[in-house]
């Protein structure tokens, strides 16, 4: 028996996603189940991909127009011909259709919905919307949908995906790579991710930064477009741009809090990582984030509200106590039970029926 992991993923760093797949691979191996992978072509140059290739087969797929490109279907035909695939697990939507159409009858098909597809659907052209309708309303009848957000699962159902075949499956984080922080010894640094400027609320943070003490530091982690946005909008001196780092502990080490004011999410790895590290979190109250209300030291604020954000930042900066050790331990225990890689692997393997 072999599981095929199909991943529209080729990022520089493996992050939680690749770590999760590798933990799942090892857990399946203990049960006598093999794993092969298919990634986007640009993944071939990544160190994490080479590491996987040292253990098992890896195939590479075209990325542009992949849903309608004959080459994509040809590669899946090759994969199914060369391997005895019993389970197909397709991540990030791009290859859901070809992976399913080319699979042999009787193969278990799982589509893993990680992202806010409703937001993307509303901003795309007619052809893409038609493909989404075909994907979720027709081809999807053969699959089970694993969704990290009940909201996004509901949107897939609006597109025609059978509701009885949708399973809420929250993400799991690699807790072994996260070091606890000492918030009592922290600086006035707030950390937030800004790789998608509007979705992550960089504009909200920028406006809020104009109403916080000058000695505060709001560090926004992003790419060149984020740096350009901050320059063009004349970010105040308390705002700093930071390129992504391989080790997230370098971001959290002297941070006072994590700012998570997204307009849309899947189920945020970064939010869970910050909580596991022991940081207080300022969090937008969108449906995708409301699960965070079960944790301690999370302040929920209205989405896209700079005033609420600046007030929350000021409250944290003025509170010299920080989170208690008991609160930090509570959050970590909750993550270990529900949102760790161990919990995630157990859930996914149960879905597979292995």
BELBEL-V584094 format. One record per residue. RES is the residue in one letter. PHI is phi as a letter, one per 20 degrees, with the letter a starting at -180 (* if undefined). PSI is psi in degrees with one decimal (NA if undefined). OMEGA is omega as a letter, one per 20 degrees, with the letter a starting at -180 (* if undefined). Layout:
RES:PHI:PSI:OMEGA
RES:PHI:PSI:OMEGA
//
This chain:
X:*:135.5:a
X:c:139.9:r
X:d:133.6:r
X:d:117.8:r
X:e:114.9:a
X:d:119.8:a
X:c:116.0:r
X:e:68.3:a
X:b:133.7:r
X:b:29.8:a
X:f:158.9:r
X:g:-43.4:a
X:d:146.3:a
X:f:-38.2:r
X:l:-166.2:a
X:f:-30.2:a
X:f:-52.7:a
X:f:-37.8:r
X:g:-40.3:r
X:f:-44.7:a
X:f:-39.0:a
X:f:-40.3:r
X:f:-39.9:r
X:f:-41.0:r
X:g:-45.8:a
X:f:-39.2:r
X:f:-38.8:r
X:f:-38.1:a
X:f:-36.9:r
X:f:-23.3:r
X:e:8.0:r
X:m:19.9:a
X:d:129.2:r
X:e:166.8:r
X:c:133.7:r
X:c:159.9:a
X:c:155.1:r
X:c:122.6:a
X:c:168.2:r
X:f:154.6:a
X:g:-36.1:a
X:f:-12.3:r
X:f:-18.7:a
X:g:-28.1:a
X:e:-0.6:a
X:e:142.4:r
X:f:-39.9:a
X:f:-33.0:r
X:f:-40.3:r
X:f:-36.9:r
X:f:-43.0:r
X:f:-39.8:a
X:f:-24.6:r
X:f:-16.7:a
X:d:-34.5:a
X:b:176.0:a
X:f:139.9:r
X:c:129.2:r
X:d:155.8:a
X:c:137.1:a
X:d:149.1:r
X:f:155.8:a
X:d:-48.4:a
X:f:127.8:r
X:l:34.8:a
X:f:-32.6:a
X:f:-28.5:a
X:d:3.9:a
X:e:124.5:r
X:g:-33.6:a
X:g:-38.3:r
X:g:-46.6:a
X:f:-33.1:r
X:f:-38.7:r
X:f:-40.8:r
X:f:-36.4:r
X:g:-43.3:r
X:f:-44.6:a
X:g:-46.4:a
X:f:-26.8:r
X:f:-36.2:a
X:e:-13.6:a
X:c:148.6:r
X:e:80.9:a
X:e:120.8:r
X:d:-29.0:a
X:c:131.7:r
X:d:127.1:a
X:c:105.5:a
X:d:125.6:a
X:d:141.3:r
X:m:26.4:r
X:m:-35.2:a
X:g:-39.5:a
X:d:11.7:a
X:g:-46.9:a
X:f:-56.3:a
X:f:-36.4:r
X:f:-34.3:a
X:e:-46.1:a
X:f:-36.9:a
X:e:-9.6:a
X:f:149.8:r
X:f:151.6:r
X:g:139.2:r
X:n:-10.8:r
X:f:134.8:r
X:f:127.4:a
X:d:127.9:r
X:c:128.0:r
X:d:130.0:a
X:d:111.8:a
X:e:105.7:a
X:e:-23.0:a
X:d:171.5:a
X:e:81.4:a
X:f:-26.1:r
X:f:-40.3:r
X:f:-45.1:r
X:f:-37.6:a
X:f:-41.3:a
X:f:-15.8:a
X:d:2.5:a
X:d:171.7:a
X:e:179.1:a
X:f:-43.1:a
X:f:-44.7:a
X:f:-40.0:r
X:f:-36.4:r
X:f:-44.4:r
X:f:-38.6:r
X:f:-40.4:r
X:f:-41.5:r
X:f:-43.7:a
X:f:-53.9:a
X:e:-29.2:a
X:e:-21.2:a
X:c:-66.1:a
X:f:-36.0:a
X:f:-14.5:r
X:f:-16.0:r
X:e:-6.8:a
X:d:166.2:r
X:d:133.3:a
X:e:118.9:r
X:e:116.1:a
X:d:137.5:r
X:e:-9.0:a
X:b:128.2:r
X:f:-30.7:r
X:f:-45.9:a
X:f:-33.1:r
X:f:-38.9:r
X:f:-36.3:r
X:f:-39.9:r
X:f:-36.7:r
X:f:-36.8:r
X:f:-31.7:r
X:f:-5.3:r
X:o:-0.9:a
X:f:136.4:a
X:f:123.9:a
X:f:-33.0:a
X:f:-12.7:a
X:d:19.9:r
X:d:125.5:a
X:c:124.6:r
X:f:121.2:a
X:c:91.8:a
X:f:152.5:r
X:f:160.3:r
X:c:143.2:a
X:d:154.8:r
X:e:93.4:a
X:f:-20.0:a
X:f:-20.6:a
X:e:3.6:a
X:d:124.2:r
X:e:137.2:r
X:f:144.1:r
X:d:153.6:r
X:d:92.9:a
X:f:-29.6:a
X:f:-26.6:a
X:d:11.2:a
X:f:163.3:r
X:e:-163.8:r
X:e:29.7:a
X:e:128.2:r
X:d:136.8:a
X:d:136.7:r
X:b:157.5:r
X:e:137.7:a
X:c:35.1:a
X:f:-22.8:r
X:c:104.7:a
X:g:-55.3:a
X:f:-41.3:a
X:f:-40.2:a
X:e:-7.6:r
X:n:30.3:r
X:f:-37.9:r
X:f:-35.9:r
X:f:-45.0:r
X:f:-38.4:a
X:f:-41.5:r
X:f:-39.6:r
X:f:-33.7:a
X:f:-21.3:r
X:f:-7.1:a
X:c:28.5:r
X:d:162.5:a
X:g:145.8:a
X:f:-25.6:a
X:e:-5.2:r
X:f:159.5:r
X:c:122.6:r
X:d:106.5:a
X:e:119.2:a
X:d:120.0:a
X:e:122.8:a
X:a:-163.2:a
X:d:-168.7:a
X:g:-37.5:a
X:f:-32.4:r
X:f:-44.0:r
X:f:-41.3:r
X:f:-40.2:r
X:f:-43.0:a
X:f:-38.0:r
X:f:-47.9:a
X:f:-29.5:a
X:d:13.7:r
X:l:61.9:r
X:g:138.2:r
X:f:165.1:a
X:f:-21.4:a
X:f:-9.1:a
X:e:129.1:r
X:c:140.9:r
X:e:140.2:r
X:c:127.3:r
X:f:154.5:r
X:g:148.8:r
X:c:153.2:a
X:f:-36.1:a
X:d:109.0:a
X:f:-21.8:r
X:f:-25.7:r
X:f:-29.2:r
X:f:-39.9:a
X:e:-17.3:a
X:g:-47.5:a
X:d:24.8:a
X:e:149.5:r
X:e:-31.1:a
X:a:164.9:r
X:d:131.0:a
X:d:123.3:a
X:c:84.7:a
X:d:45.2:a
X:f:153.0:r
X:e:-22.3:r
X:b:148.7:a
X:b:170.6:r
X:e:-104.5:r
X:c:112.3:a
X:f:117.7:r
X:g:-44.9:a
X:f:-39.3:r
X:f:-46.8:r
X:f:-39.0:r
X:f:-43.8:a
X:f:-42.0:r
X:f:-40.0:r
X:f:-34.2:r
X:f:-21.0:r
X:o:11.1:a
X:e:144.8:r
X:f:154.4:a
X:c:134.3:r
X:d:122.4:a
X:c:132.5:r
X:f:146.0:a
X:e:36.3:r
X:f:157.2:a
X:g:-36.9:a
X:f:-21.1:a
X:d:-7.6:a
X:f:-17.6:r
X:f:-25.2:a
X:f:-14.8:r
X:f:-16.6:r
X:e:-10.0:r
X:e:161.3:r
X:e:155.7:r
X:m:32.8:r
X:d:121.4:r
X:d:115.3:r
X:e:131.7:r
X:c:158.5:r
X:f:143.2:r
X:f:143.0:r
X:l:42.3:a
X:c:92.6:a
X:f:-35.7:r
X:f:-43.1:r
X:f:-36.2:r
X:f:-46.7:r
X:f:-37.9:r
X:f:-42.4:a
X:f:-41.3:r
X:f:-45.1:a
X:f:-39.3:r
X:f:-42.6:a
X:f:-41.4:r
X:f:-31.4:a
X:e:-14.5:a
X:e:106.0:a
X:e:-7.0:a
X:e:-41.8:a
X:m:179.3:r
X:f:147.3:r
X:f:160.1:r
X:f:-35.3:r
X:f:-41.1:r
X:f:-41.5:r
X:f:-42.5:r
X:f:-38.0:r
X:f:-47.0:a
X:f:-41.2:a
X:f:-41.0:a
X:f:-35.9:r
X:f:-40.9:r
X:f:-42.5:r
X:g:-38.4:a
X:f:-36.1:a
X:d:-28.7:a
X:c:22.0:r
X:e:166.8:r
X:f:-33.6:r
X:f:-46.7:r
X:f:-40.8:a
X:f:-46.9:r
X:f:-42.1:r
X:g:-42.8:a
X:f:-46.9:a
X:f:-43.5:r
X:f:-36.0:r
X:f:-40.1:r
X:f:-41.0:r
X:f:-27.9:a
X:m:26.7:a
X:e:NA:*
//
